[in-house]
Amino acid sequence: MNYLKGYRIVLGLSQLDMAKKLDISRQAYSEKERGNVSFKDNEKMEILEMYKQVNPNISLYDIFFANKVTNGFENKGE
């Protein structure tokens, strides 16, 4: 599970809830959460502000990039 999904679940939000907050469809949110489509910068900032409710020290790197890079190589879902 990626951090994006993990924090969403901790906040008790569904993909539909997140989609509504970002003003996109649930399908579009699902594609973005799975990494098939990139989030827009403004969407990343909105997500960051939501997730700071759970962890005030969280950064964009933590949410969107930390779980993708390991030792300089992309993590392909080990």
Residue pairs with C-beta under 8 A, 6 or more apart in sequence:
2 33
2 35
2 67
3 62
3 63
3 64
3 66
3 67
4 33
4 47
4 63
4 64
5 33
7 51
7 54
7 55
7 58
7 63
8 14
8 15
8 18
8 33
10 54
11 50
11 51
11 53
11 54
13 21
13 50
15 26
15 29
15 30
15 33
16 26
16 29
18 29
18 33
18 47
19 25
19 26
19 28
19 29
21 46
21 50
22 29
22 43
22 46
22 47
24 32
24 43
28 37
31 37
32 38
32 39
32 43
35 68
39 47
39 64
44 60
44 63
44 64
45 60
47 63
48 58
48 59
48 60
48 63
51 58
51 63
52 58
55 62
67 75
68 74
68 75
69 75
